[in-house]
Amino acid sequence: MAITADRIIDDALSLPVDARLGLVERLLTSLNLPTQSDVDRLWIEEAELRVSDIDSGKVELVHGEEVFAKIRRKYAR
């Protein structure tokens, strides 16, 4: 198997750049990973949820300086 994979890799590396890019895209697609548009959509949904929680008073905002001071106190040695 390793010899076959090495041969495929060598053959792929000998392809022109545009063909290698197409191959990479097809391989990544075959993994069924989320696409960039899926990731963007999920981040938009998360941002909208967080804004809604802030607007409704469901969460309380904390200044960054306060957060970092608390972390420094907690992990100071």
Secondary structure, 3 states (H helix, E strand, C coil): CHHHHHHHHHHHHCCCHHHHHHHHHHHHHHCCCCCHHHHHHHHHHHHHHHHHHHHHCCCCCCCHHHHHHHHHHHHCC
